Amino acid sequence: MSLFKLNLYASLFTTLMLNVTEISAQQTNDPFEQLEQEMAALEKEGSAEELKEFNDWKETYLSEYQVFRRKHFKKLDDIRDKLINTWGETDPQLSSQTTYYSPDNKAKTTIDYEKDQISISILHNEQDHISTNDISNALKSTLNTNEVVANKIKSTSFKVLKKNIENTSPIETPVEVIAQPETLIEKEINKINKQAIEARQQVEKVFDMSLQRSSPVQLDSDNLLAKKKLNAEIAKIEVEKAQRIKRLKASQVEGNAIKQREKLKNKRVTTYTIPLDHSSFIKKAAPYKSIVSKHSKLWQLPESLLFSIIHTESHFNTQAESPIPAFGLMQIVPISAGADVNLFLHKKKNIMSKEYLFNPKNNIETGVAYMHLLNTRYLAKISNQQSRFYCMIAAYNTGAGNVAKAFNTDNSRNINKASNIINKMTPEEVYDKLITDLPYEETKKYLQKVLERQPIYKSMEQI
């Protein structure tokens, strides 16, 4: 609340209190009722101004996001083309994995946080033999130059790692663009389709922010207007997706690409995958116990649920980065959840940086605050706590509007309307409806995973 509003309230209150002494015994007007009416009027005026200000920001923001999105995906596509031309393959782009390339781009190291293993790959000529010593040297070079990799495997001595390499059977494969070019292109098209869906969900979340700020009187008209604007934004994403797929296909028949592939015909990739010290999920969660506990108590959300969200989002990879992009332990997307929380916690409209969100403290603070907003603002009209928690988990992944669509027969994104339906259902019926009718398959699987993993972390609540 602004200082200006507070001063107005103070002035009103003082005036009314002075008038109380002049009121006759016969007068029936309640000065405090008048105060409440005046305050409500001021709040309404302020809310209208704030809503207009937010909607102006949203329009600018969506325009800037479109520019950012195009540049970001162009960068990803350029990296993809470079990897195909150099390695004949690309990376899976999973939040549970991080890949680092050597300066000469002939070796790469991939940490898999889900499987607790590390893979070292070397690109070489067909006639060359890659020894365990070559792999050990490549890993040693990565450890010396990459702090993230070094920290991840610091509990295992290099001597033990080298021994593990010697006891591992290598896998040698021809480069994928030569052996299975159609499969490679199909995988890349699937990635583009997935990225378009994720971009769409982020835009949907921004519109949910706008609708959440509408008054009940405005909501129907705002919902209709927002739907038209949202469809226009989604159409832009679909056009961008089609253009990216067209460029991908064209890049594979372009003269330079054909020449590059000719050079890869006699290339092979040899990979050694070795296990790291397997940490239990509880052990992985332990470094973040104090931060999670603090925000769990602050926003009254179960620790076990928060840890399960972190597990599902990143497998405790602090450097997790998805193509959308989302960053860190709780996979915060700066343009949606990050923006919402920045307005809520810090009264700022700027975008959180990648470096800021790679910091576990900042990331967890932001992620849990966003869950609080979902629980107490977006989904506040859902009366049953368990039903609301099911919806909150799904909304963390896809946004409150898409949760509403699972319940509203007219496909509306109006979560208040959906709440009336949800409140007539049991929690079990709400869960079944979400699993059946959520718009995206990924969100259905996400809800199931989070709930399956939550019991793992129940013991953390007792520590």
C-alpha positions as CSV (number, residue, x, y, z in Angstrom):
1,M,0.0,0.0,0.0
2,S,1.4,3.4,-1.0
3,L,2.3,6.1,1.6
4,F,-0.2,8.3,-0.2
5,K,-3.0,5.9,0.6
6,L,-2.0,5.5,4.2
7,N,-2.0,9.3,4.7
8,L,-5.5,9.5,3.2
9,Y,-6.7,6.7,5.5
10,A,-5.2,8.5,8.5
11,S,-6.8,11.8,7.5
12,L,-10.2,10.1,7.1
13,F,-9.9,8.3,10.4
14,T,-9.0,11.5,12.3
15,T,-11.9,13.4,10.8
16,L,-14.4,10.7,11.6
17,M,-13.2,10.4,15.1
18,L,-13.6,14.1,15.7
19,N,-17.1,13.9,14.3
20,V,-18.0,11.2,16.7
21,T,-18.1,13.7,19.6
22,E,-20.6,15.9,17.7
23,I,-23.1,13.1,16.9
24,S,-26.3,13.3,18.8
25,A,-27.8,10.3,20.6
26,Q,-30.6,10.2,18.0
27,Q,-28.2,10.0,15.0
28,T,-28.1,6.5,13.4
29,N,-25.3,6.9,10.9
30,D,-22.2,4.8,11.9
31,P,-19.0,6.8,11.4
32,F,-17.0,3.6,11.2
33,E,-19.2,2.3,8.4
34,Q,-18.6,5.5,6.6
35,L,-14.8,5.0,7.1
36,E,-15.0,1.5,5.7
37,Q,-17.0,2.8,2.7
38,E,-14.4,5.5,2.1
39,M,-11.5,3.1,2.5
40,A,-13.2,0.6,0.1
41,A,-13.7,3.4,-2.5
42,L,-10.0,4.4,-2.2
43,E,-9.0,0.7,-2.5
44,K,-11.2,0.3,-5.6
45,E,-9.7,3.4,-7.2
46,G,-6.2,2.3,-6.3
47,S,-6.9,-1.3,-7.6
48,A,-8.2,0.1,-10.8
49,E,-5.1,2.2,-11.3
50,E,-2.9,-0.6,-10.3
51,L,-4.7,-3.0,-12.7
52,K,-4.3,-0.5,-15.6
53,E,-0.6,-0.1,-14.7
54,F,-0.2,-3.9,-14.6
55,N,-2.0,-4.3,-18.0
56,D,0.2,-1.6,-19.6
57,W,3.2,-3.5,-18.2
58,K,1.8,-6.8,-19.5
59,E,1.4,-5.4,-23.1
60,T,5.0,-4.1,-23.1
61,Y,6.2,-7.2,-21.4
62,L,4.6,-9.6,-24.0
63,S,6.1,-7.6,-26.8
64,E,9.5,-7.7,-25.2
65,Y,9.1,-11.4,-24.5
66,Q,8.4,-12.1,-28.1
67,V,11.6,-10.4,-29.1
68,F,13.5,-12.3,-26.3
69,R,11.9,-15.6,-27.3
70,R,12.9,-15.3,-30.9
71,K,16.5,-14.4,-30.0
72,H,16.7,-17.1,-27.4
73,F,15.4,-19.9,-29.7
74,K,17.6,-18.5,-32.5
75,K,20.6,-19.0,-30.2
76,L,19.5,-22.5,-29.3
77,D,19.1,-23.4,-33.0
78,D,22.5,-22.0,-33.8
79,I,24.0,-24.1,-31.0
80,R,22.1,-27.1,-32.3
81,D,23.4,-26.7,-35.8
82,K,26.9,-26.3,-34.6
83,L,26.7,-29.4,-32.5
84,I,25.3,-31.4,-35.4
85,N,28.0,-30.2,-37.7
86,T,30.7,-30.9,-35.1
87,W,29.4,-34.0,-33.2
88,G,26.7,-35.2,-35.5
89,E,24.3,-35.1,-32.5
90,T,22.8,-32.8,-29.9
91,D,22.1,-32.9,-26.2
92,P,18.8,-34.1,-24.7
93,Q,18.3,-30.7,-22.9
94,L,17.0,-32.2,-19.6
95,S,17.0,-30.2,-16.3
96,S,18.5,-33.3,-14.6
97,Q,21.6,-33.2,-16.9
98,T,24.3,-30.7,-17.6
99,T,26.8,-31.0,-20.4
100,Y,30.2,-29.3,-20.6
101,Y,32.4,-29.2,-23.7
102,S,36.1,-28.9,-23.9
103,P,37.7,-25.8,-25.4
104,D,38.6,-27.7,-28.6
105,N,35.0,-29.1,-28.7
106,K,36.4,-32.7,-29.1
107,A,35.4,-33.9,-25.6
108,K,32.3,-33.5,-23.5
109,T,31.3,-34.3,-19.9
110,T,27.7,-34.9,-18.9
111,I,26.6,-35.0,-15.3
112,D,23.3,-36.9,-14.8
113,Y,21.8,-35.8,-11.4
114,E,18.9,-38.2,-11.6
115,K,21.1,-41.4,-12.2
116,D,24.1,-40.2,-10.2
117,Q,26.5,-40.8,-13.0
118,I,29.0,-39.0,-15.2
119,S,29.6,-39.6,-18.9
120,I,32.8,-38.6,-20.7
121,S,32.7,-38.7,-24.5
122,I,35.5,-38.1,-27.0
123,L,35.0,-37.4,-30.8
124,H,37.6,-39.1,-32.9
125,N,38.5,-40.7,-36.2
126,E,37.3,-44.2,-36.9
127,Q,40.8,-45.7,-36.9
128,D,41.8,-44.1,-33.6
129,H,41.7,-46.1,-30.3
130,I,40.5,-44.2,-27.3
131,S,42.1,-45.6,-24.2
132,T,41.0,-45.3,-20.6
133,N,44.0,-42.9,-20.1
134,D,42.5,-40.6,-22.8
135,I,39.2,-40.6,-20.9
136,S,40.9,-40.0,-17.6
137,N,42.8,-37.0,-19.0
138,A,39.7,-35.5,-20.5
139,L,37.9,-35.8,-17.2
140,K,40.9,-34.4,-15.3
141,S,40.9,-31.4,-17.7
142,T,37.2,-30.8,-17.0
143,L,37.8,-31.0,-13.3
144,N,40.6,-28.4,-13.5
145,T,38.6,-25.9,-15.5
146,N,35.0,-26.5,-14.3
147,E,34.0,-25.7,-10.7
148,V,30.5,-27.2,-11.0
149,V,31.8,-30.6,-12.2
150,A,34.5,-30.5,-9.5
151,N,32.0,-29.8,-6.7
152,K,29.6,-32.5,-7.9
153,I,32.2,-35.3,-7.7
154,K,34.4,-33.9,-4.9
155,S,33.4,-36.7,-2.6
156,T,35.1,-39.2,-4.9
157,S,38.8,-39.0,-5.4
158,F,40.3,-38.8,-8.9
159,K,42.1,-42.1,-8.2
160,V,38.8,-43.8,-7.6
161,L,37.3,-42.2,-10.7
162,K,40.2,-43.4,-12.8
163,K,39.8,-46.9,-11.4
164,N,36.0,-46.8,-12.2
165,I,36.9,-45.7,-15.8
166,E,39.3,-48.7,-16.1
167,N,36.6,-51.1,-15.0
168,T,34.0,-49.6,-17.4
169,S,33.2,-51.0,-20.9
170,P,33.2,-48.1,-23.4
171,I,30.5,-47.6,-26.0
172,E,31.6,-46.5,-29.5
173,T,29.1,-45.3,-31.9
174,P,29.0,-43.6,-35.4
175,V,27.8,-40.1,-35.3
176,E,24.0,-39.9,-35.3
177,V,23.6,-37.5,-38.3
178,I,25.3,-40.1,-40.5
179,A,23.9,-43.3,-39.0
180,Q,20.3,-42.1,-38.4
181,P,19.7,-38.7,-40.0
182,E,15.9,-39.0,-40.1
183,T,15.8,-40.0,-36.5
184,L,18.0,-37.0,-35.5
185,I,15.8,-34.6,-37.3
186,E,12.6,-36.1,-35.8
187,K,14.1,-35.7,-32.3
188,E,14.9,-32.1,-33.0
189,I,11.4,-31.4,-34.3
190,N,10.0,-33.0,-31.1
191,K,12.2,-30.6,-29.1
192,I,10.9,-27.6,-31.0
193,N,7.3,-28.7,-30.5
194,K,8.0,-29.2,-26.7
195,Q,9.6,-25.8,-26.5
196,A,6.6,-24.2,-28.2
197,I,4.3,-25.8,-25.7
198,E,6.4,-24.5,-22.8
199,A,6.5,-21.0,-24.3
200,R,2.8,-21.1,-24.7
201,Q,2.3,-22.1,-21.0
202,Q,4.5,-19.1,-19.9
203,V,2.4,-16.7,-21.9
204,E,-0.7,-18.3,-20.5
205,K,0.6,-17.7,-17.0
206,V,1.2,-14.0,-17.7
207,F,-2.5,-13.7,-18.8
208,D,-3.5,-15.6,-15.6
209,M,-1.7,-12.9,-13.6
210,S,-3.8,-10.3,-15.4
211,L,-7.1,-12.0,-14.9
212,Q,-6.3,-12.7,-11.2
213,R,-6.1,-8.9,-10.7
214,S,-9.5,-8.3,-12.3
215,S,-12.5,-7.5,-10.1
216,P,-15.5,-10.0,-10.2
217,V,-17.5,-7.4,-12.2
218,Q,-14.7,-7.0,-14.7
219,L,-13.8,-10.7,-14.9
220,D,-16.2,-11.9,-17.6
221,S,-15.4,-9.1,-20.0
222,D,-11.7,-9.3,-19.1
223,N,-11.7,-13.0,-19.6
224,L,-13.2,-12.6,-23.1
225,L,-10.7,-9.9,-24.1
226,A,-7.8,-11.8,-22.6
227,K,-8.8,-14.9,-24.5
228,K,-8.6,-13.0,-27.8
229,K,-5.2,-11.5,-26.9
230,L,-4.0,-14.9,-25.6
231,N,-5.0,-16.6,-28.8
232,A,-3.1,-14.0,-30.8
233,E,0.0,-14.5,-28.7
234,I,-0.3,-18.3,-29.1
235,A,-0.7,-17.9,-32.9
236,K,2.7,-16.0,-32.9
237,I,4.3,-18.9,-31.1
238,E,2.9,-21.4,-33.6
239,V,4.2,-19.3,-36.5
240,E,7.6,-19.2,-34.9
241,K,7.6,-22.9,-34.3
242,A,6.7,-23.6,-38.0
243,Q,9.5,-21.2,-39.1
244,R,12.0,-23.0,-36.8
245,I,11.1,-26.4,-38.2
246,K,11.4,-25.1,-41.7
247,R,14.8,-23.7,-41.0
248,L,15.9,-27.0,-39.4
249,K,15.0,-29.0,-42.4
250,A,16.5,-26.5,-44.8
251,S,19.8,-26.4,-42.8
252,Q,20.3,-30.2,-43.4
253,V,20.3,-29.8,-47.2
254,E,22.3,-26.6,-47.3
255,G,25.6,-26.9,-49.1
256,N,27.8,-26.2,-46.0
257,A,25.9,-28.7,-43.9
258,I,26.4,-31.4,-46.5
259,K,30.2,-30.7,-46.6
260,Q,30.3,-30.9,-42.8
261,R,28.5,-34.2,-42.8
262,E,31.0,-35.6,-45.3
263,K,33.7,-34.9,-42.7
264,L,31.8,-36.8,-40.1
265,K,31.5,-40.1,-42.1
266,N,34.7,-41.5,-40.6
267,K,34.1,-40.1,-37.1
268,R,33.1,-42.0,-34.0
269,V,32.1,-41.1,-30.5
270,T,33.5,-43.2,-27.6
271,T,31.7,-42.8,-24.3
272,Y,32.6,-44.0,-20.8
273,T,29.8,-43.8,-18.2
274,I,30.8,-44.2,-14.6
275,P,28.8,-44.1,-11.4
276,L,29.3,-41.4,-8.8
277,D,28.8,-42.0,-5.1
278,H,25.1,-42.6,-4.9
279,S,23.4,-40.2,-2.5
280,S,20.0,-40.9,-1.1
281,F,17.4,-38.3,-1.9
282,I,17.4,-37.3,1.8
283,K,21.2,-36.7,1.6
284,K,20.7,-34.6,-1.6
285,A,18.0,-32.5,0.1
286,A,20.0,-32.0,3.3
287,P,22.0,-28.9,2.1
288,Y,18.8,-27.0,1.5
289,K,17.0,-28.1,4.7
290,S,17.4,-24.7,6.5
291,I,16.3,-22.6,3.5
292,V,13.3,-24.9,2.7
293,S,12.3,-25.0,6.4
294,K,12.4,-21.2,6.7
295,H,10.1,-20.6,3.7
296,S,7.9,-23.6,4.6
297,K,7.1,-22.0,8.0
298,L,6.8,-18.5,6.5
299,W,4.2,-19.5,3.9
300,Q,2.7,-22.5,5.7
301,L,3.5,-25.1,3.1
302,P,4.7,-28.7,3.9
303,E,8.4,-29.2,3.6
304,S,7.9,-32.6,2.1
305,L,5.9,-31.1,-0.8
306,L,8.6,-28.4,-1.4
307,F,11.4,-31.0,-1.5
308,S,9.3,-33.1,-3.8
309,I,8.9,-30.2,-6.2
310,I,12.6,-29.6,-6.2
311,H,13.3,-33.3,-6.8
312,T,10.9,-33.3,-9.7
313,E,12.0,-30.0,-11.2
314,S,15.8,-30.4,-11.1
315,H,16.8,-33.5,-9.2
316,F,18.7,-31.1,-6.9
317,N,20.8,-29.7,-9.8
318,T,21.5,-26.0,-8.8
319,Q,22.7,-25.3,-12.3
320,A,19.6,-26.8,-14.0
321,E,18.6,-24.8,-17.2
322,S,15.8,-25.8,-19.5
323,P,15.4,-24.5,-23.0
324,I,12.4,-22.3,-22.2
325,P,14.6,-21.1,-20.2
326,A,13.9,-22.0,-16.6
327,F,16.7,-21.9,-14.0
328,G,17.9,-23.6,-10.8
329,L,16.5,-26.0,-8.2
330,M,12.8,-25.1,-8.6
331,Q,13.1,-24.2,-12.4
332,I,12.0,-20.6,-12.1
333,V,10.9,-19.1,-15.4
334,P,11.9,-15.4,-15.1
335,I,9.0,-14.1,-17.4
336,S,6.2,-15.8,-15.4
337,A,6.7,-17.1,-11.9
338,G,9.8,-14.9,-11.5
339,A,7.9,-11.8,-12.6
340,D,4.9,-12.6,-10.3
341,V,7.1,-13.1,-7.3
342,N,9.3,-10.1,-8.0
343,L,6.2,-7.9,-7.9
344,F,4.9,-9.6,-4.8
345,L,8.1,-9.8,-2.7
346,H,10.3,-7.0,-4.0
347,K,7.8,-4.6,-5.7
348,K,10.0,-4.8,-8.8
349,K,9.0,-5.3,-12.4
350,N,12.4,-6.2,-13.7
351,I,13.3,-9.8,-14.6
352,M,15.4,-12.0,-12.3
353,S,18.7,-13.0,-13.9
354,K,20.0,-16.4,-14.5
355,E,22.8,-15.9,-12.0
356,Y,20.4,-14.8,-9.4
357,L,18.3,-17.9,-9.8
358,F,21.2,-20.3,-9.8
359,N,21.7,-19.2,-6.2
360,P,19.8,-21.9,-4.1
361,K,18.7,-19.4,-1.5
362,N,17.2,-17.0,-4.1
363,N,15.7,-19.8,-6.1
364,I,14.0,-21.5,-3.2
365,E,12.7,-18.2,-1.9
366,T,11.2,-17.4,-5.3
367,G,9.8,-20.9,-5.9
368,V,8.1,-21.2,-2.5
369,A,6.7,-17.7,-2.7
370,Y,5.2,-18.5,-6.1
371,M,3.6,-21.6,-4.5
372,H,2.2,-19.3,-1.8
373,L,0.7,-17.0,-4.4
374,L,-0.9,-20.0,-6.1
375,N,-2.3,-21.3,-2.8
376,T,-3.6,-18.0,-1.3
377,R,-4.3,-15.8,-4.3
378,Y,-5.0,-17.7,-7.5
379,L,-6.6,-20.8,-5.9
380,A,-7.9,-19.1,-2.7
381,K,-11.5,-19.9,-3.4
382,I,-11.0,-23.7,-3.4
383,S,-12.2,-24.5,0.1
384,N,-10.7,-28.0,0.7
385,Q,-7.0,-27.9,1.4
386,Q,-6.2,-31.2,-0.2
387,S,-8.1,-30.3,-3.4
388,R,-6.3,-26.9,-3.4
389,F,-2.9,-28.6,-3.0
390,Y,-3.6,-30.9,-6.0
391,C,-4.5,-27.8,-8.1
392,M,-1.5,-25.9,-6.7
393,I,1.0,-28.6,-7.8
394,A,-0.5,-28.7,-11.3
395,A,-0.6,-24.9,-11.5
396,Y,3.1,-24.7,-10.5
397,N,3.8,-26.5,-13.8
398,T,1.1,-25.2,-16.1
399,G,-0.6,-22.1,-14.5
400,A,-3.9,-21.7,-12.8
401,G,-5.8,-21.0,-16.0
402,N,-5.0,-24.4,-17.4
403,V,-6.1,-26.0,-14.1
404,A,-9.4,-24.1,-14.5
405,K,-9.8,-25.5,-18.1
406,A,-9.8,-29.0,-16.7
407,F,-13.0,-28.2,-14.8
408,N,-14.9,-25.5,-16.8
409,T,-17.1,-27.1,-19.5
410,D,-16.7,-24.0,-21.7
411,N,-12.9,-24.3,-21.6
412,S,-12.7,-21.0,-19.7
413,R,-9.5,-20.0,-17.9
414,N,-11.6,-18.5,-15.1
415,I,-10.2,-20.2,-11.9
416,N,-12.9,-18.6,-9.7
417,K,-15.6,-20.2,-11.9
418,A,-13.7,-23.5,-11.7
419,S,-13.5,-23.2,-7.9
420,N,-17.3,-23.4,-7.6
421,I,-17.2,-26.8,-9.4
422,I,-14.2,-28.0,-7.5
423,N,-15.8,-27.2,-4.1
424,K,-18.6,-29.6,-5.0
425,M,-16.1,-32.5,-5.5
426,T,-14.1,-34.7,-3.1
427,P,-10.3,-34.4,-3.2
428,E,-10.2,-37.8,-4.9
429,E,-12.6,-36.6,-7.6
430,V,-10.5,-33.4,-8.1
431,Y,-7.3,-35.5,-8.5
432,D,-9.0,-37.8,-11.0
433,K,-10.4,-34.9,-13.0
434,L,-6.9,-33.3,-13.2
435,I,-5.3,-36.5,-14.3
436,T,-8.0,-36.9,-17.0
437,D,-8.6,-33.4,-18.3
438,L,-5.5,-31.2,-17.8
439,P,-4.6,-29.7,-21.2
440,Y,-1.0,-31.0,-21.2
441,E,0.2,-34.6,-20.7
442,E,3.4,-33.3,-19.1
443,T,1.4,-31.7,-16.3
444,K,-0.6,-34.9,-15.6
445,K,2.7,-36.8,-15.2
446,Y,4.2,-34.0,-13.2
447,L,1.3,-34.1,-10.6
448,Q,1.7,-37.9,-10.3
449,K,5.5,-37.7,-9.8
450,V,5.3,-34.9,-7.2
451,L,2.7,-36.8,-5.1
452,E,4.6,-40.2,-5.5
453,R,7.9,-38.5,-4.3
454,Q,6.4,-36.5,-1.4
455,P,6.5,-39.4,1.1
456,I,10.2,-39.7,0.6
457,Y,10.7,-36.4,2.4
458,K,8.2,-36.7,5.2
459,S,11.1,-37.5,7.6
460,M,12.7,-34.1,6.8
461,E,9.7,-32.4,8.5
462,Q,10.8,-34.0,11.8
463,I,14.4,-32.9,11.7
